[in-house]
Every structure is written in structure tokens, then in C-alpha cells.
Amino acid sequence: MKRFFVIISSILLALAAVFLWASSGRLSEGELAQTKQYDAPASSTAPDSLTVTTYNLGYLSGMTNNEPVVRSDSFLAANMQEALALLHRTTSDVVAFQEIDYGSGRSGYVHQLDTLAARLNFATAAQAVNWDKRYIPFPYGRPAVHFGRTLSGQAVLSQFPIRQHQRIALSRPPQSFVRDAFYLDRLAQVVLLDLGGRSLAVMNVHLEAFHAATRAKQAQRVNALYDQITAQGLPVLLLGDFNSPLPDSTSGPRQAATDSTMRLLLAETALRPTLPSRHPHFSGTYPADAPAQKIDHIFYPPAIMTPVNRKIRCGTPSPPSDHCAVTASFRLAPPLEWPTLESAPNIPSE
């Protein structure tokens, strides 16, 4: 009997050790948010227009996101080419990504941000990590389909200098300690861009997908962060994957009644959506092969930006992600109506 308990105790200790190792990360706190420079930024002359894209890249898994399948290197490489072609057509000055990998097992250990920056000739980037785990045993099943080593997050590519960058973790849903140990942090990533001496705060968010009450709390936090930034005189461009439609979209009355995300997020802000809530050409951004839900958004400050063009690109017939990319082009107000970079305050860090 004693030997039996020794064996069971040894097994439990081994399982606990594996759990602690797998759920731990490799990066220090200071490495979770980085600013990169790949090339010389754009001209110091203030631009009169700006084109912006938000794209949940889905780690280039196409329509197989979170499915228990083995993704070959050729499959991932083909999706990278599709994503490059899609993004090249946007001719964007700024691109915000969600679910982008920085050398993960599930995506062939390719640093997707560095690759996209180099191939699209972007000058700078802000990289925020929200998932740093040594081994993720998901999707459940045989080890060949597990995510394994995962380093992933949100990022902003820019042709303009990045003067500040903050990574702000949002609230977590109530869940078991096992799920919590492997939870993908939801972030508000805030980047301060220098547009030829003019300051613009870009807030890139990815909200909770599966727990509406937590998503509502996250929306309130983003709203408060918006208030903090704009109270200091900075204009904010808010974009990302909100996992929620606008209140008067085609989501239906039942979902609109139960999902308060966008109402809480936009409460008492001056922000306006670039995509109309009802329009036959802008029916949805997800799923990419048959878009029916409009959950990816770009919200702009109308005092200094006027939308002149907008487009949803899904990459059909072979979408490189399960989300579509949303692009908007803006005409910018004259420089005198903007805060200067010299007067820009520090972005709140929490």
C-alpha cells in the first residue's frame, strides 16, 4: 500500500511540474511590449491623408483556426503570400494586427510581424505579447495538433515614428485555475504616432470572445482609457477585433439586448464607426469565407478625420485568416487643429 501511494504521489508531482512548466512563459515583464524600427520612417512632413487597416490575422491558419489539424509549412507559406497580397492592396500607412505570432509552434516558428514588415516595407512596429506559454496542449487530442510553444499577441505596423507604446492587460473571465493558467490575455495596445509633428494615439484592442460579462468589463476599461487619453488633448483612433457587433447591426434584437459591449465602449465618446451598421456591401467581417458578423471595427475622431474610402477584404476564395481585414482612408484636418508632439502627455500604462 505504501508503495502504491509513493507511485501515485510521484505521478502527481510529475504532472504538477509539467503543468507549471507548460503554463510558464519565457519573456520577462519588460519584454512583453517592444518597439521596433526596420527602416527610416516616412517624411517628417505632416500628411494630409491616412490609410489604416485592422486585421485579425488568425496566425495565418485560414479557416482552420483552433481546429485539431496539422498545418503544413506549405499551407502556412501560402497563407502568408495571400495575406501579403491582401495587405499590399490596402496601401496602408498603419496596420493593427490581432492574433499575430512571433515564432510559435502552431505557425511554423515564423515571426509573422517581422516577415510582414520586411515584405511590405514598413518602417516601425509596436509588438505586444498576450500569449507566452512553453507548451499549450490545445486543440485537445493527439500532440501533433497541439499549439505547443506559443508566443503571440497584437501589433501595430507604421510608416511613421512610434513615440510611445503601452501594453494594458484587460480583465479575465471567471474560470478554473487550469484554464486561467493558459488564458490568452486580452489587451488594449496603445501606440503614440508622430505624423509629421502631429500626435495620434492608436488603440488596438482584442476583446474577450466567449464570456459576455467579461467583455463588457473590458469595454468599460477601454472607454475609461479613452477618456484618460483624450482628457490630455490627444486624439484617439480605436480599432481591432471587438468580438461584438454595433448595437443596431444585423446581429438581431436578442444579441443586441444581451451584448452591451459596444454601447459601453462608445459611451460619451466622440468616436464614429467607419463601417455603416447596415449596408449590403459591408455585411460582415467574420467568418472570412461567409462574412455575416461585423465584429472588427475602426472608430475615428470626426473632429480631425473625415473618411473618404472604406473596404472589407477577406482574401476569398482562400482566406489566410478566419477574419476579414477592414481598411479606411481618411482626409486629415489642417495641422493647427492637432496637438503637437511636444505637448503630448505620457500615455497611461494601466
Secondary structure, DSSP 4 states (H G I P E B T S, - for coil): -HHHHHHHHHHHHHHHHHHHHHH--SS-GGGSEEEEE-SPPSPSSPPSEEEEEEEE-GGG-GGGTT-S-PPPHHHHHHHHHHHHHHHHHHT-SEEEEEEEEBS-GGGTT-BHHHHHHHHHT--EEEEEEEEEEEEE--SSSSGGGS-EEEEEEEEEEESS-EEEEEEEEPPPPP--HHHHHT----EEEEEEEEETTEEEEEEEEE--SS-HHHHHHHHHHHHHHHHHHHTTT--EEEEEE-SS--TTSTT-HHHHHH--HHHHHHTT---EESS-SS-TT---SBSTTS--B--EEEEE-TTTEEEEEEEEE--TTS-SSSS-EEEEEEEEPPGGGS-BGGG--PPP--
